[in-house]
Amino acid sequence: MLNQLLQSFEGLDSDKIMEAVNLVINNRDKIINLVEKLPKLLDDTGNTIESAGQSAVRASLVLTGDGKTLGGVDDLAKLAATALDSCRQELQSIAGTMNHLGQEIDKVRIPSVQPKFIDVVGLKVVGGLEFGESQLVDNAADRLQQESKRLEQIGNDLLTVANQLRGLGKAMDQTGRDLSSVGQQLEQGGRTLRSLID
């Protein structure tokens, strides 16, 4: 057996082997101290890592929701985006109504009667009546159409914000899922580290 052991060291530098042995012998108290403390260090480190994993999983629930009672950021963003879409549709409806109303007001004519004067021996005398009509409001359609275009632009801006909210919600949801995955891996790593001392 001793021969086999010596053969396994053939080709190795004996000075380096002696150096390593001396290093161990000279530091045996420190090595023993480290070995004695290693189980507690592994346990403490494992607990810390597992606790960090649990915190990460809990934090991820804020972003993704728990699938039961707690909604995530994506749900909130979708809800806000839907509300903005609804506002946009209402604004478009109002804009269309304003445009139509302006056109209808422009069609309203008010009858007018004005005296028609004739000159009789240097005097102006009413010689008849001139019938006509005038608009109720000048260019109502143009003014209301301008306002309706402004409302449509506001609606388009709301649509942009709604789409950005939906995108943000999806990104935050994915971040939450990634954070949950990291947390689960940390928990597993902590348990594995602690299992080394069992």
C-alpha positions in Angstrom: 0.0 0.0 0.0 2.8 2.4 0.8 4.4 1.6 -2.5 1.2 2.5 -4.3 1.0 5.8 -2.4 4.6 6.6 -3.3 4.0 5.7 -6.9 1.1 8.1 -7.1 3.4 11.0 -6.2 5.9 10.1 -8.9 6.7 13.1 -11.2 5.6 15.6 -8.6 8.0 18.1 -7.1 8.9 16.9 -3.7 9.9 20.3 -2.5 6.5 21.7 -3.4 4.8 18.8 -1.6 6.8 19.5 1.5 6.0 23.2 1.2 2.3 22.4 1.2 2.6 20.0 4.1 4.6 22.6 6.1 1.9 25.3 5.3 -0.8 23.0 6.7 1.3 22.1 9.8 2.2 25.7 10.5 -1.4 26.9 10.1 -3.1 23.9 11.7 -4.7 26.1 14.5 -6.3 28.4 11.9 -7.4 25.5 9.7 -9.0 23.7 12.7 -10.7 27.0 13.7 -12.0 27.4 10.2 -13.3 23.8 10.0 -15.0 24.2 13.4 -16.7 27.5 12.3 -17.6 26.3 8.8 -20.9 24.6 9.7 -22.2 27.8 11.4 -20.9 29.9 8.5 -22.6 27.7 6.0 -25.9 27.7 8.0 -25.8 31.6 8.4 -25.0 32.1 4.7 -27.7 29.6 3.7 -30.2 31.4 5.9 -29.3 34.8 4.5 -29.5 33.6 0.9 -32.8 31.9 1.4 -34.2 35.0 3.2 -33.1 37.2 0.3 -34.9 34.7 -2.1 -38.1 34.9 -0.1 -37.9 38.7 -0.1 -37.4 38.7 -3.9 -40.4 36.4 -4.4 -42.6 38.7 -2.2 -41.4 41.8 -4.1 -42.2 40.0 -7.4 -45.9 39.7 -6.2 -46.2 43.5 -6.1 -45.3 43.5 -9.8 -47.2 40.4 -11.0 -50.0 40.0 -8.4 -50.8 36.8 -6.7 -53.3 35.5 -9.2 -56.1 35.6 -6.6 -56.9 38.9 -4.8 -53.8 41.0 -5.5 -53.6 42.4 -9.0 -50.2 43.3 -10.6 -48.9 46.3 -12.3 -49.9 44.9 -15.7 -53.6 44.6 -14.5 -53.4 48.2 -13.2 -51.9 49.5 -16.5 -54.6 47.6 -18.5 -57.3 49.1 -16.4 -55.9 52.6 -16.8 -55.4 52.1 -20.5 -59.0 50.9 -20.9 -60.2 54.0 -19.0 -58.1 56.2 -21.3 -59.5 54.4 -24.4 -63.0 55.0 -23.1 -62.2 58.8 -22.6 -60.8 58.9 -26.2 -64.0 57.3 -27.6 -66.1 59.8 -25.8 -64.0 62.7 -27.0 -64.3 61.5 -30.6 -68.0 61.2 -30.2 -68.2 64.7 -28.8 -66.0 66.0 -31.6 -68.2 64.4 -34.2 -71.3 65.9 -32.6 -69.7 69.4 -32.5 -68.8 69.1 -36.2 -72.3 68.1 -37.1 -73.8 70.7 -34.9 -71.8 73.4 -36.6 -72.9 72.3 -40.0 -76.6 72.3 -38.8 -76.3 75.8 -37.2 -74.8 77.1 -40.5 -77.9 75.9 -42.3 -80.3 77.8 -40.0 -81.4 81.0 -41.8 -83.3 83.9 -40.1 -85.7 85.7 -42.3 -85.1 89.4 -42.6 -87.3 92.3 -43.8 -85.8 95.6 -44.8 -87.5 98.6 -46.2 -86.8 99.5 -49.8 -86.5 103.2 -50.3 -87.3 105.2 -53.4 -86.6 108.9 -54.1 -89.8 110.9 -54.6 -89.2 114.7 -55.2 -86.0 114.6 -53.2 -87.5 112.7 -50.3 -86.7 109.1 -49.5 -89.9 107.2 -49.2 -90.5 103.5 -48.4 -91.5 102.1 -51.7 -91.6 98.5 -50.7 -90.1 95.7 -48.6 -87.1 93.6 -49.4 -87.2 90.1 -48.0 -84.0 88.1 -47.3 -82.4 85.8 -44.8 -79.2 85.8 -42.8 -77.2 83.2 -40.8 -77.9 82.6 -37.2 -74.1 82.5 -36.4 -71.4 83.3 -38.9 -69.1 80.4 -39.7 -70.3 78.2 -36.7 -69.3 75.1 -38.6 -65.7 76.3 -39.1 -65.3 77.2 -35.4 -66.9 74.1 -34.1 -64.8 72.0 -36.5 -61.6 73.5 -35.2 -62.6 72.7 -31.7 -63.6 69.1 -32.7 -60.1 68.7 -34.3 -58.6 69.8 -31.0 -60.7 67.2 -29.1 -59.6 64.5 -31.7 -55.9 65.4 -31.1 -56.4 65.1 -27.3 -58.1 61.7 -28.0 -55.0 60.6 -30.1 -52.7 61.7 -27.3 -54.8 59.6 -24.9 -54.5 56.6 -27.2 -50.7 57.0 -27.2 -50.6 57.1 -23.4 -52.9 54.1 -23.2 -50.6 52.1 -25.5 -47.5 53.1 -23.5 -49.3 52.1 -20.3 -50.0 48.7 -21.7 -46.4 48.3 -22.8 -45.2 49.4 -19.4 -47.5 47.0 -17.7 -46.2 44.0 -19.7 -42.6 45.0 -19.1 -43.2 45.3 -15.3 -45.0 42.0 -15.3 -42.0 40.3 -17.0 -39.7 42.0 -14.5 -41.8 40.6 -11.7 -41.6 37.1 -13.2 -37.8 37.4 -13.6 -37.5 38.6 -10.0 -39.6 35.7 -8.8 -37.4 33.3 -10.7 -34.3 34.8 -9.1 -35.9 34.6 -5.7 -36.7 30.9 -6.1 -33.2 30.2 -7.2 -31.8 32.0 -4.2 -34.1 30.1 -1.9 -33.0 26.8 -3.4 -29.3 27.9 -3.2 -29.7 28.8 0.5 -31.3 25.4 1.2 -28.6 23.6 -0.7 -25.8 25.4 1.2 -27.4 24.6 4.5 -27.8 21.0 3.5 -24.0 20.7 3.4 -23.8 20.7 7.2 -26.5 18.1 7.7 
